[in-house]
Each structure stands twice: as C-alpha cells, then as structure tokens.
C-alpha cells in the first residue's frame, strides 16, 4: 500500500511554457512518496500542456478548458487526496530543501487548520517579528499586519484539506485578485494557524503577470469591487471577523478607485459615513477614509502622488 499523502501540491498552468521546467524541477528535487503533485493545465494555447505531459509519470496532469486561475485551483482541490494542500504558481518555485521541513511539521500531528510560511524575499528579522506559534486566524492577521508581513497570496498558506471541505472553501471564479477574497475568508474561519519561519517559496515577478500588468485596469477594479462586496456579505454572518472583513473590503474598494481614477464609487454605496470611519484598521487606512469622504478625486491624487515620489 502506498504511503498516505501528506501534501497535495496544486500547480495551475496557463501559457507558461518558458517557466514550467524550473518550477517542476524545484518540486521533483524534494518530493517523496508522501507528496502528491497535481498539475492543472487551464486550456493553454502554447506548448505548456505538452511540457506538463513530460512529467506525467510522477505528477498527476489534468487538462481543462480555460476558466482562469480560480477554476484551475478549484479543479486541483477537488482532485487532491493529501492531508494538506499547497498552491504553487507555475512561474514560481520551491526553495531547495524546504518541503521536507513542512512535512516534518505536519508529522508532529497537531492538526493545524493552516500553516503560514513565507517567501524568500523576506529577511529573517522581518519574519521573526511574529513569533513562531499557534494563533487563531484573526489574531494572526492583526499581528502580521502590524509587523508589515501580512500577505493575501494564497500559496503562502498550506491548508488542511479537511478544513477546506468543512468550510466549503473554494476560489471565486470569474474575478482577478482572487486571493484577496480567499485568504481573509480562510483566516477568518481558522482557529489554529501555525506561523512558521520556514522560508519555502521563491517568487518570480514577470511583466506579463496579472498582478503587475497595467492592462485591463477596469476589469481589475471591477474584480476588487466584487470581492469587496463578497467580504461585506461574509462580515454580516461572521460577527467575530466583522471588523477585519469590512476593513479588507474598504481597502479593496479604495484600491479600485485609485487604480482607475474613475468614479467607480458611484456604483458602490453600501458604506455609511460611520462605517468608513470605524471599520478601517490602522492609521493609514483611516486617513484614506477621511480623504475619500472629503473628495474621492483627492484620494486618487494623494495616493498616486505618494507612489510617484517613492518611484523616483
């Protein structure tokens, strides 16, 4: 009988033929019988799928019609058999010798809902701003936000498959910036988040990636507004996480306003004056709320002016 799968690594693939080899080889170098790798080709139009098939003797390779990153990740979740699920973007890679450390943590048998680990871009001193240990999800968000190391990036969270299924968690399809919804919802429901100082993820920033592209600004802004509304709805039923979820919703809404420089706020009237002043977490977000209430156009000018000065 084969060994129980402790981790399912889900790798969505779409038109990344130049990056697949490095990504896959970073996993191959450190997998064991306890690791399951699920590659989901999301209807690539280049040779990505063919390159995926070259690894089909060691990876499970699935192929589907193009539906976006959320759809590909959901497909991987449905196919996964591991105790924990890890997401790896196909243009990124795993840090050498990091996977055995994560498996060792799982082997300790504490049954954490979520294991939070970090990318190699963070310094050791920054990572240790939040001590390793177990937190409930809301406390983890508060502490890591104060330390300046709170990420919504889904691949930085290794999640119990049972926890995902028990809470019916899936990525919202049809939007961009899906992690901005997934991660707050994930952590708002988690009662045991283990913060680990393991550095396991190596990110590659490329011009064509959605996160760094200047194209489709309106679509990105519309996605942010959609996600903001989803967070507001969850806040109404998750009273313990209401402040955090509404704070994330306000932040995304402001980002959409600044991103487009257009009057998108005219389509989003759910925030009252009191909510805009009481929900924000942190001085910076509260200042943004005050500026927005004075003039949304002023907020756009102020934020873009600050960004310009930082870029110079």
N, C-alpha and C positions, 0 to 999 in steps of 0.2 A: 504494500500500500504506500502511495506517495505521501510525503510529509505534508502536514497541514499548512496551507498558505497563510502566512502571517501578514504579508503586504501584497496588495494588488496595485501595481504602478500603471496608471492610465495615461497614455500618451496620445492626444489628439493630433492629427496630421492634416495639413491642408497646404499644398503648393510650397513645400519647404525642401525640395529635393537637394539643395546645397547644404542643408544643415542636419539632415537625418543621421548621417553616419556618425558624426561626433556625439550626438545625443544618445543614439543606441549603444555605441561602444562604451560610453560612460556608465551605462547600466550593466552591460554584459560583463564588464570588468569586476563587478562586485555582487552579482546575483548568486543565489543559492536555491536549493530545492524549495525553500520556504517562501520564495518570491515569485509572484505571478505578474507578467508584463502583458498588458492589453493595449494594443495599438489600434486606434480607430481612424481610418482614412475617411475624411469627410468630403468625399467626391472630388479629390484633387484632379486638376486638369493638366498637370505636368507629369513627370515620371515618379512622383512621390510614392504612389501605391506600388509600383513595380519594385522600388527600392525597399519598401516595407516587406514585400514578399520574400526578399532575400534573407530576412531574419525570421521567417515563419516556422523554422524548425525549433526555435527557442522562445519566440513570442507568439501570443495569440493575435492574429491580424484580422481585423474586421473592416469591412468596406460598406459604406452607406452613401446615399445621396447627400449632397451638400445641404447642411442645415445650420451651420455655424458652430462656434466653439462650445456653447452650452449644450447643443444637441449631441455633439461628439462625446463630451464628458458624461452626459446622462446615459448614452449608449454604453460607455465603459462601466459606469456604476452598475447598470443592470446586468452586465456580464461578469462582474467581479465576484470572486469567491474568498478573497482574503479577509482576515480579521480586521485589517486596517486598509484604508485607501489613500494613496498618494497620487497627486496630479503632477505631471511633468510636461511642460510645453516642449514641442519638438524642435525648437530652435535654442533651447537651453540644455543644460546637462547637470549630472550629479557630481558633486565634489568627490574626488577619489577617497575610498575607504570610509565614506560616511554612512552608507546603507547598513553595514554590519552594526554600527553603533545604534542606529534606530531600532534594528531588530533586537539587539540586546536590551534596549529599554522596554520593548514590548514583552520580551521574555520574562521580565520581572513580574508580570501578571497583575498589574494594578488596575487594568481595565479602564484607562482614561478615555473620556469622550473624544478628546482632541489632544494631539501633541503639537505644540508650536515650536518650530525650529526656524533657522534664519539663513539668508543668503550670504555668500562670502564677501559681499561688498561692505558689510558692517564690521566695524572694528570690534575687537574683543572687549574693550572697555565699554562700548556702547551697548553691546549685547548683555553685559552683566549689570546694566542699570536696573533691570528687573531680575531679581534673584531666581535661580532655578527652583522650581517647586510647583505645587498644585494650587490652582486658583479656580474660582468659579468664573464663568465666561465674562460677566460684567466687570468683576474686579480686574481681570486680565486686561480688558480693553482700557480701563481707567489708568492702570499702572503703566502699560506700554505706551499709551498716548502721552502721558506726562513725560515719559522718558524719550519721546520722539521716535519710537520704533514700532508703532502700530501699523501693520500692513493689512490691506484687504486682499492682497494677492493670494488666491486660493491654494497654489502649490506650496505655500509656506505652512500649511496646516495639514497634518496627517490625521485622518478622521476614522473613528470606529465605524465599520460598515453597519453594525447593529444600530448604532446611534443615528446614522443617516436614515436607515429604514424606519426606525421607531418614530422619527420626527418627520418622515415623508419629505426629506430634503432633496431637491433637485435644482439644477441651474435653470434660471428663467430663459426660455428660448426666444429668439427674435429681437434681442437687445444687445447693445455693446456695453462694455464695462460691467459685465455680469457679476464679477467678483465683488463689486460694491454693494450688491444685494446679498449674495451667498454668504460672505464672511460675517457681516453683522447678524444675520439670521442664525447662522451656525453658532456663533458665540453667545448669542442671547439665550439660547436653549441649553447650552453646555453647563454642567455642574462641576465637571472636573477637566480642567485644561492644564496639561503639564507643560510648563515653559522650560525648554531645554536650550542649552548653549551650544548644542551640536550645529555646526555650520555644514549644510548639506547641499545647498542649491546654488548653481552658477548660472547667472542670467546673461543673456546676450541681447543687447539693445540694437535693433536694426531699423533703418529708415522706413521700411515697408510695414512695420508692425502697427496694429490699430492704435495702441496706446500712444505712440509717438508720431502718428500721421496727422498732418494738418488738413487732410481731405475729409469730406463728409462731416464737417463740423455740426451741421444741423441735425444729422442723424445721431451723432454722439450726444448732442444736447437733448434731443428728444428721448434718447435712452435714459439719460440721467433723470429726466423728469418722470419717466415711467417708473424707474427704480425708486425714486423719491416717494412716489405715491404708494408703492408696494410697502416700503418701510413704514409709512404713516399708517397703513391698514394693519400691519403687524403690531404696531405700537398700541393700537386700540384693544387688542386681545392679550397682549403680553405686558401687563401692567408693571412688572418688575423692571422691564427693559425699556419702558416708555420714553424716558428722558434720552437714553442713548440712541434709540432708533430714530426719534424725532430730530435729534441733533445731527445724525448722519444724513437724514432726509433734507434738512435745511442746507447742510454743507453741499450736497449734490446739486440742489436747486441753484444755489449761488454760483457754483462752478458752471452750470449750464448758461446762466445769464452772462457771466464773464466770457465764456467761450464764444458765444455767438455775437455778443454786443447788441442783440436784438431784444425786443420787448416780449420775450418768452414768458415773463412773469404775468402777462395779461391772461395767460391760459392756465394759471395755477394760483387759485385764490383760497386754498384751504388754510393757510397760515394766518392766524389772527395776530394783531399787534402784540398781545400778551405772549403768544407762543414764540414769536420771533425774538423776544427779549428774554424769555425764561428757559427755553429749551437748549440754546447753544451751550456747549461745554468748552470752557476756555475763554480767555480774554480776546484772542484774535477773532474767534467766530462771533463773539458778542459785538465787537467793534464793527464787523461786516454787517451784522443785522441792523445796527444803528444807522450806518451809512446807507444801507439799502432802503430803510424807511424814510430817510431824507430824500434820496434820489437813486433809483436803480442805475441810471446813467452815470452818476458819480461813482458808484461802486465799481463799474466797469473801468472807468478812467483810473481810479486809485489802484486797483489790483494790477491792471496792465502796466501802469507807471512803475510800480514796485518791481514787477517782473523784468521790465526793461532795464532798470538800474542794476538789478542783480546780474543780468546777462552781459552788461558792458564791462 
